[in-house]
């Protein structure tokens, strides 16, 4: 039977709540005044949550598709009961969509939305240091990890074992081939506050294709803005097989971001270089796919992307920043 978390009374709600999923610490609350999401925080950081909630409130008030927390009757957005923190949000409407389902115009509008978020975050958060040391993985460390993983491959002679050894050997060969392509540790790109996880799992769309909600703001942090643009494009427009990235959609997305929050071609190109390198050196997806027995569909796609990206590195270094060499784009207004 549904249970009612007692903190709901602090919002004047007494309706029953259904767990969203076992172990998530989240409940769907259906009340006469609407539908809500109640989130629990086992050890709430009051200061961090107060900052986050202030940011979300500002973005929401600016008309962006961001769900600000609902104040309790006390006016506070964080309610603490028996050491556990609770936050109530409006329920996000809309559905998930793959970035590959979007039209080119929708891809451009989505880039505009990320640019508008970056612009609003820049306005409502304190300034951050405009250059930072960003740790860069070392190829030698990744090669050593690949060797250790190869040593763990069972010697049973099975087809899957042979495939595992081949995939690990292929990655090791790529690491050796591109060892001298490591990006620098110092990133001098424009730095600011970032969403931190802008991608298909954090976006909800309405029937008209408009974004109804950008979720997942617990990852709010600071870092290079160009890095978030590139990471978001990769998450949104990567195929789950050897086809790699849909570069026309990438181009439209970057063009949209540039129209609102222009950086420059060098920053975008440097971010592409770093994003590729970090994926090349990340053997986690291979470990999960071949050695831990995890569901490997997503991990297989990540591994395939590394191989494609390494083979098309120069092309991606040209296409991602291409909107910065095009004729200035006429602002057509946001479609999201």
C-alpha positions as CSV (number, residue, x, y, z in Angstrom):
1,X,0.0,0.0,0.0
2,X,1.2,3.5,-0.7
3,X,2.6,5.4,2.3
4,X,2.6,9.1,3.1
5,X,6.0,10.4,4.1
6,X,5.3,12.5,7.2
7,X,7.3,15.6,5.8
8,X,4.5,16.1,3.2
9,X,2.5,17.8,6.0
10,X,5.0,20.6,6.0
11,X,3.7,21.5,2.6
12,X,0.2,21.1,3.6
13,X,-0.1,17.8,1.7
14,X,-1.6,14.7,3.3
15,X,-2.1,12.6,0.1
16,X,-0.5,9.2,-0.3
17,X,2.9,9.0,-2.1
18,X,4.0,6.3,-4.5
19,X,7.8,5.4,-4.6
20,X,9.2,6.3,-8.0
21,X,11.4,3.2,-7.9
22,X,12.8,1.0,-5.1
23,X,15.8,2.5,-3.4
24,X,15.7,5.9,-5.1
25,X,14.5,8.0,-2.2
26,X,11.9,9.7,-4.4
27,X,8.1,9.6,-4.4
28,X,5.4,10.7,-6.8
29,X,2.8,12.7,-4.9
30,X,-0.6,13.2,-6.5
31,X,-2.6,15.9,-4.7
32,X,-5.6,18.1,-5.4
33,X,-3.2,21.0,-6.2
34,X,-1.1,19.0,-8.7
35,X,1.5,16.3,-9.0
36,X,4.9,16.5,-7.3
37,X,8.2,14.7,-6.8
38,X,9.4,14.4,-3.2
39,X,13.2,13.9,-3.0
40,X,15.0,12.6,0.1
41,X,18.6,13.5,1.0
42,X,20.1,11.2,3.7
43,X,22.8,13.8,4.8
44,X,21.7,17.1,3.3
45,X,24.3,19.8,2.8
46,X,22.1,22.8,3.7
47,X,24.5,25.4,2.3
48,X,24.9,23.6,-1.1
49,X,21.2,23.0,-1.4
50,X,20.3,26.6,-0.5
51,X,22.6,27.8,-3.3
52,X,21.2,25.3,-5.8
53,X,17.6,26.1,-4.9
54,X,18.3,29.8,-5.3
55,X,19.8,29.2,-8.8
56,X,16.8,27.0,-9.8
57,X,14.4,29.6,-8.6
58,X,16.1,32.3,-10.7
59,X,16.2,30.1,-13.8
60,X,12.5,29.2,-13.4
61,X,11.6,32.9,-12.9
62,X,13.5,33.8,-16.1
63,X,11.1,31.6,-18.1
64,X,13.5,28.7,-18.6
65,X,12.2,25.1,-18.5
66,X,13.7,24.5,-15.0
67,X,11.6,23.2,-12.1
68,X,12.2,25.3,-8.9
69,X,11.6,23.5,-5.6
70,X,8.2,24.2,-3.9
71,X,8.5,26.2,-0.6
72,X,7.0,24.5,2.4
73,X,4.6,26.4,4.6
74,X,7.6,27.8,6.5
75,X,8.9,29.3,3.3
76,X,11.9,26.9,3.2
77,X,12.6,24.7,0.3
78,X,14.5,22.1,2.4
79,X,12.6,20.4,5.2
80,X,14.7,18.3,7.6
81,X,13.0,15.6,9.6
82,X,14.9,13.0,11.8
83,X,18.2,14.0,10.0
84,X,16.8,13.4,6.5
85,X,16.3,16.3,4.1
86,X,13.3,16.5,1.9
87,X,12.7,18.7,-1.2
88,X,9.4,18.9,-3.1
89,X,9.4,19.7,-6.9
90,X,6.6,20.0,-9.4
91,X,6.3,16.8,-11.4
92,X,8.1,17.0,-14.8
93,X,5.8,16.6,-17.7
94,X,6.8,15.4,-21.2
95,X,8.8,12.4,-22.4
96,X,12.4,11.5,-23.2
97,X,13.6,11.7,-26.7
98,X,16.8,10.6,-28.3
99,X,18.8,13.5,-29.8
100,X,18.8,11.5,-33.0
101,X,15.0,11.9,-33.2
102,X,15.3,15.7,-33.4
103,X,15.2,17.7,-36.6
104,X,18.1,19.9,-37.4
105,X,16.0,22.9,-36.4
106,X,15.3,21.3,-33.1
107,X,18.9,20.5,-32.6
108,X,19.8,24.2,-33.1
109,X,17.0,25.2,-30.7
110,X,18.4,22.8,-28.1
111,X,21.8,24.4,-28.5
112,X,20.2,27.8,-28.0
113,X,18.5,26.5,-24.8
114,X,21.9,25.4,-23.4
115,X,23.3,28.8,-24.3
116,X,20.4,30.6,-22.6
117,X,21.0,28.4,-19.5
118,X,24.7,29.3,-19.6
119,X,23.9,33.0,-19.9
120,X,21.4,32.9,-17.0
121,X,23.8,31.0,-14.8
122,X,26.5,33.5,-15.6
123,X,24.2,36.3,-14.5
124,X,23.0,34.7,-11.2
125,X,26.1,33.0,-9.9
126,X,29.4,34.4,-8.5
127,X,32.3,34.8,-11.0
128,X,34.7,31.9,-11.1
129,X,38.4,31.7,-11.9
130,X,38.8,32.0,-15.7
131,X,41.5,29.4,-16.1
132,X,41.9,26.2,-14.2
133,X,44.0,23.1,-14.0
134,X,42.1,20.2,-15.5
135,X,43.6,16.8,-14.8
136,X,44.4,14.9,-18.0
137,X,44.5,11.1,-18.1
138,X,47.9,9.6,-19.0
139,X,48.1,7.1,-21.9
140,X,50.7,5.1,-20.0
141,X,48.2,4.6,-17.1
142,X,45.5,3.5,-19.5
143,X,47.8,1.1,-21.2
144,X,48.8,-0.4,-17.9
145,X,45.1,-0.8,-17.0
146,X,44.4,-2.5,-20.4
147,X,47.3,-4.9,-19.7
148,X,45.9,-5.7,-16.3
149,X,42.4,-6.3,-17.8
150,X,43.9,-8.5,-20.5
151,X,45.5,-10.6,-17.8
152,X,42.1,-11.1,-16.2
153,X,40.5,-12.5,-19.4
154,X,39.6,-16.1,-18.7
155,X,41.6,-18.6,-20.8
156,X,38.5,-20.7,-21.7
157,X,38.8,-20.4,-25.4
158,X,35.2,-19.3,-25.9
159,X,34.0,-16.9,-28.5
160,X,33.1,-14.2,-26.0
161,X,36.5,-14.5,-24.4
162,X,38.2,-14.1,-27.8
163,X,36.1,-11.0,-28.5
164,X,37.0,-9.6,-25.1
165,X,40.7,-10.0,-25.7
166,X,40.4,-8.5,-29.2
167,X,38.5,-5.4,-28.0
168,X,41.0,-4.8,-25.2
169,X,43.9,-5.3,-27.6
170,X,42.3,-2.8,-30.1
171,X,42.0,-0.2,-27.4
172,X,45.5,-0.7,-26.2
173,X,46.7,-0.3,-29.8
174,X,44.8,3.0,-30.1
175,X,46.3,4.2,-26.9
176,X,49.8,3.4,-28.2
177,X,49.1,5.0,-31.6
178,X,47.7,8.3,-30.1
179,X,50.0,8.5,-27.0
180,X,51.5,11.8,-28.2
181,X,48.0,13.4,-28.7
182,X,47.4,14.1,-25.0
183,X,45.8,17.6,-24.3
184,X,47.4,20.0,-21.9
185,X,46.5,20.1,-18.2
186,X,45.8,23.8,-18.2
187,X,42.4,24.8,-19.8
188,X,42.1,28.5,-20.5
189,X,38.6,28.3,-21.9
190,X,35.8,30.5,-20.6
191,X,34.8,29.0,-17.3
192,X,31.4,29.3,-15.5
193,X,28.7,27.3,-13.8
194,X,27.5,24.3,-15.7
195,X,24.5,22.0,-15.6
196,X,26.9,19.1,-15.4
197,X,24.8,16.4,-17.1
198,X,23.0,18.0,-20.0
199,X,21.9,15.1,-22.1
200,X,18.9,13.0,-23.3
201,X,18.2,11.5,-19.8
202,X,17.9,14.9,-18.3
203,X,15.5,16.4,-20.9
204,X,11.7,16.1,-21.2
205,X,9.9,17.1,-24.4
206,X,6.3,18.1,-25.1
207,X,4.2,17.0,-28.0
208,X,5.3,19.9,-30.1
209,X,9.0,19.0,-29.6
210,X,9.6,21.8,-27.1
211,X,11.7,21.0,-24.0
212,X,9.3,21.1,-21.0
213,X,12.0,20.4,-18.3
214,X,15.7,20.3,-17.9
215,X,16.3,17.9,-14.9
216,X,19.4,16.7,-13.0
217,X,20.6,19.9,-11.5
218,X,22.3,18.1,-8.6
219,X,25.4,18.0,-10.8
220,X,25.7,21.8,-10.9
221,X,29.4,22.8,-10.8
222,X,32.0,25.0,-12.4
223,X,34.1,24.2,-15.4
224,X,34.9,25.2,-19.0
225,X,31.7,26.0,-20.9
226,X,33.0,24.7,-24.2
227,X,33.5,21.4,-22.5
228,X,29.8,21.2,-21.6
229,X,28.8,22.1,-25.1
230,X,30.9,19.3,-26.6
231,X,30.0,16.7,-23.9
232,X,26.3,17.5,-24.4
233,X,26.6,17.2,-28.2
234,X,28.3,13.8,-27.8
235,X,25.7,12.5,-25.4
236,X,22.8,13.7,-27.6
237,X,24.0,12.8,-31.0
238,X,26.1,9.6,-30.7
239,X,24.8,6.5,-32.3
240,X,25.1,3.3,-30.3
241,X,27.1,1.5,-33.0
242,X,30.0,2.0,-35.4
243,X,28.2,5.0,-37.1
244,X,29.7,7.3,-34.4
245,X,28.5,10.9,-34.2
246,X,25.8,12.5,-36.3
247,X,27.9,15.5,-37.2
248,X,25.2,17.5,-39.0
249,X,23.1,17.5,-35.8
250,X,26.3,18.4,-33.8
251,X,26.9,21.3,-36.1
252,X,23.3,22.6,-35.7
253,X,23.5,22.2,-31.9
254,X,26.8,24.2,-31.7
255,X,25.4,26.8,-34.0
256,X,22.5,27.3,-31.7
257,X,24.7,27.7,-28.6
258,X,26.9,30.2,-30.5
259,X,23.9,32.3,-31.3
260,X,23.2,33.0,-27.6
261,X,26.5,32.5,-25.8
262,X,29.4,32.7,-28.3
263,X,32.8,31.3,-27.2
264,X,35.3,30.8,-30.0
265,X,36.5,28.1,-32.4
266,X,39.7,27.4,-30.5
267,X,37.8,26.7,-27.3
268,X,35.4,24.3,-29.0
269,X,38.2,22.6,-30.8
270,X,40.2,22.2,-27.6
271,X,37.1,20.8,-25.8
272,X,36.7,18.2,-28.6
273,X,40.3,17.1,-28.2
274,X,39.9,16.7,-24.5
275,X,36.6,14.9,-24.7
276,X,37.9,12.4,-27.2
277,X,41.1,11.8,-25.2
278,X,39.2,11.2,-21.9
279,X,37.0,8.6,-23.7
280,X,40.0,7.0,-25.2
281,X,41.6,6.6,-21.8
282,X,38.4,5.5,-20.0
283,X,38.4,1.7,-20.0
284,X,35.4,1.5,-17.7
285,X,32.9,0.8,-20.5
286,X,35.1,-2.1,-21.7
287,X,35.4,-3.5,-18.2
288,X,31.6,-3.3,-17.7
289,X,30.9,-4.8,-21.1
290,X,33.3,-7.7,-21.1
291,X,34.6,-8.4,-17.6
292,X,31.8,-7.7,-15.1
293,X,28.8,-9.3,-16.7
294,X,26.8,-6.0,-16.7
295,X,24.2,-5.2,-19.3
296,X,26.5,-4.2,-22.0
297,X,24.4,-2.3,-24.6
298,X,25.3,1.2,-23.5
299,X,28.9,0.2,-22.8
300,X,29.3,-1.4,-26.2
301,X,28.1,1.8,-27.8
302,X,30.6,3.9,-25.8
303,X,33.4,1.6,-26.9
304,X,32.3,1.7,-30.6
305,X,32.3,5.6,-30.4
306,X,35.9,5.6,-29.2
307,X,37.0,3.6,-32.3
308,X,35.0,5.8,-34.7
309,X,36.1,9.0,-33.1
310,X,39.8,8.0,-33.2
311,X,39.5,7.2,-36.9
312,X,37.7,10.5,-37.5
313,X,39.5,12.8,-35.1
314,X,40.6,15.4,-37.6
315,X,37.0,15.6,-39.0
316,X,35.5,16.2,-35.6
317,X,38.1,18.8,-34.9
318,X,36.8,20.6,-38.0
319,X,33.1,20.1,-37.7
320,X,32.4,21.0,-34.1
321,X,33.9,24.5,-34.4
322,X,32.6,25.0,-37.9
323,X,29.7,27.3,-36.9
324,X,32.3,29.8,-35.7
325,X,33.6,30.2,-39.2
326,X,30.1,30.5,-40.9
327,X,28.3,33.7,-41.7
328,X,26.7,35.2,-38.5
329,X,23.5,33.5,-37.7
330,X,20.3,35.6,-37.7
331,X,18.5,35.2,-34.4
332,X,15.2,33.6,-35.2
333,X,14.0,33.4,-31.6
334,X,14.1,30.3,-29.4
335,X,12.0,27.3,-30.5
336,X,12.3,25.7,-27.0
